[in-house]
Amino acid sequence: MALRVLCIDDDVRLFDLLASYLGPNGVALTHASDGPKGLAALANGVFDAVLLDVMMPRMDGLEVCRRIRQVSHVPVIMLTAKGDEADRVVGLELGADDYVPKPFSPRELLARLRAVLRRSQPAALTKEIVVGRVVVDSGARQVRVGPDPVDLTGLEFDLLMALIRRPGRVVPRETLLAEAGRSDVTVNDRTVDVHVSHLRRKLGDDPRSPRIIKTVRGVGYVFADGRGQSPTGEHESIGDSGAGGDSGAGGDSGAGSDLGASDEDRG
């Protein structure tokens, strides 16, 4: 399952270069060309990390970072111009997790992205995910509730993975559709509803008053801890072996040249 990363940067060429490198290395990159668009994308989607440029029109990256931290603990990596020490310090004080000075190599950015995710979501590198009484072995594609095995279809398992990777966070229908898309099954809104209903039944959830998979009307679903309460913070959110770790991104594919450099820097 690809890592979902939001890139907030007004440099379209830089985004295209990053997407061409990160895509083959297990990172699905989404672009927002300015701060307000980036904040809107975060409000309407689910991302594992954010790449955030400092110098942008309309709203600079420092203000965007401040607003992100008011509502989310999603890891943020600032992209800063060479020598802008003050911006880097302020960004870190506002809650950024790391910074990468421009120009940078895509290989370094990928390494820093993986490192940030290891620090913020240490369990993301393990194959076994445990939330409440639900235990998922992502490598073997096996599920248990307590000691009891649960038999799921392939699509049900993919939907469960999309939810359990983000306990306590609302997962929009669009994200579920994207992450559970399969070549052998037509997936639409109704398909998601039906299979979530099946998931609830197989996990022992009460369909009339669900305590594990809750519906957020008009938006999507949220995986709670099985006691009717969400975990205490997004930093407890954990991922499968394909998200955020070296195993999920595979080996580096074509490091390329430094990104974010001016023509003069490139010589």
N, C-alpha and C positions, 0 to 999 in steps of 0.2 A: 504494500500500500504506500503510495507516494506521500512524501512530506508536503504539506500545504503551506506555502510561504507567501506572504503579501509583500510586494516591493512598492514602497511609496517614494517615487522619484520622478521628477519632471523630465529626465533625460531618457527619451524613448530608445535611443540607440544603445545606451547602457543596458536598459532592460532587455532588449532583444539579444544582446551578447550574453547576458547572464542566463536568460532562459535557454539559449542554445547550449550552454555548458551544463547548467544545473539539471535540466530535463533528463538527459541520459544518466545522470547520477542520482536519480530517485527523488528529485524535488520538483513539484508542480508549482510554478511561479505565477502569481496573479499581479497585474499591474494597476496602480492608481497613480495618476499623473500629478496630483497635488494633495495637500493635507486634508481638506474637507472630503475629497473623494476617498482617501484612504480610511478616514474615520467612518465614513458611510459603509465602506466594504467590510470593515471589522464588525460593525453593528449588524450586518446582514449575513455574515458568513462565519465559518470557523477556520482558524489558521493556527498552525503550530509555532510560527515565528513571524516576525516582521523585520524587513530591511528598510531602514528609514534614512533618507537623505536629509541633511541639515539645511542646506540652502535651496529653498523652493519659493515660488510665488504664492501669493494669497495667505499662506500660513507656513511659517518655518518649521523645521523638524523638531526643534526644542519644544515649541508649543504643542505640536502633535503628540510628542512623547508624554508631555505633562497630562494631556487629555486622555491618552491611552491608559496611563497609570491610575486615573480616577475610576476606571471601570474594569480594568483587566490586568492580569499578571502575565499575559502572553510575552514570551521572550522578545526583546527588541535589540537589534544591532544597528547602531548609527553608522552612516556612511558620511565621513567628514573630509573636507578639503585638506590637503597637505599643510601641516603647520598650525592648524586651528586648535591649539591646545585648550583655549578657553571654552570653545564649544564642546570639546570632548569632556572636559571636567563637568560642565553644567549638565550635559546629557546624562552622564553617569549619576550625578546627584539627583536628577529628575527621575531616575529609575531605569535607564537603559542598562542592558546586561553586558554589552561590549561595544566597541567601535572599531571600524576599519578605515584607516586614512586612504584617501585617493591620491595617486592611482594604486590599485591593488590587483593581485592576481586572482582569478576565479578559484584556483585551488586553495588559496589562503582563506577566501571567504567561505568556501564549503567546509574547511577544517574548523573555522571559528563557529560556524553555524552548528556543526555537530557538537563542538565543545560546550556551547551555550545550552543546547538541549540535554546534554549529559548532566550538566549542573542543575538545570531547572526541573528535569524529569528523569531522575536517575533510573527509575524502574522501566523506562522506555526501552532499555537495552536488553531486558530479560524477556524470555519467551512466555513466561507465566504472568498473567494479569489477575490480580485479586481485588475485587471491589465488593465489600459486604460479604455475602455468602457465595457469590458467583466467582468461579475460578475458570479462567480461559487459558489454555495452552495454545498459543497462536501457531507454533511450529507444527504441532500434531493436529491442529484444528479440532481440539476436543474441549468440551465444556462440562463443568460440574457445578451443582448447587449443593454446597456442603460436600458430603462424601458421595453423593448420587450423581452418576453420569447423565448427561442430557443429550439426546440425539437431535441434531439440527440439520436442516438442509443447507446446501452451500450458500444460498442467498440469505437465509436466516443468520448464518454464521457471520457473513460479511456485514449485515446490518448491526449485529451485536458488536462486532469489532469497532465499527464507526461510532457507536454510542459509548462503549466501555472505555475507549481511549480517552474520553473527555468527561469523566464523571462529574456531575454537578453543573455541567455547561449545556446550554440548549444547542442542539444540533439541528439546523434547518433542514427542511425536506430536500432542498437542492443539494446539500452536502451528502445526505443519505443516498439520493439518486446517483450522484457522481461516484461515490465510493462503493456502492453496491452494484454498479453497472456490470452486466455479464453478457457475453456474446450469445449465450444459449437461452437467455430469459429476457423478455421485454419488461423493463422496469418503468413504472409510472407512479403517480401519487397513490392511486388505489392499490397497486401492488405493495407499496411500502406499508400502507395501513393494514392490509391483510396479513402481511408477514410479521409486522410488529405485534399484531393480535396473537398470532401463533407463538411468537417469542414469549410473550407474557404468560401464556398458558403453560408452555414447556418449562419456564423458569419458576412456576408456581406463583405467579403474580395474580392478584385479584383483578379481573378485567373491569369490574364496576368501581373499584377504588384502588388503582395500581399504586404500588409502593416502590417498585423497582424501575420500571420504564414509565415515566409520566408524560402526558400529552401537554404541550404548550400550544393552545389553540391558535390556528392561523400561522404558526411558525414551524414547529417540528416536535421533537421529543428530547427528553433529558433522562440520563441514567442516574438514578439516585443510589443510595448505599443499601437499600433493602429495608431500612427502618423508617422510610418516609422522609428522610432528611438527606440533603446533599452533603458531600464532603466539605470540609471547612475552607478550601481554597483551591484555586486552579493549579497551584504548584503540586497538589496531590494528584492531578490529572496524569494518567500514565498511558503509554502507548504500546503498540505491538512491536515485534522485532523489526518491522519494516518501517518504523517511523522514528527518525531522530538519531539512530545509531549508525555505526559503520556498516552493519549488516544490511540496513534498510537502504542505504545510499549506494552500496556496492563500491567497486573500485572507481577511482577518479577516471573520467573519460575525457581526455583531451583538455589539458589545463589551459592552453591558449596564452595570450599575452596579458599584460596588466590592463585592467579596466578602470575607467574613470580618469585616464590621463588625457591631458590636452595634446594637440598635435605637436606642440613644442616639446612636451615631456617625452613624447615617443621618438622625437628626433627624426 
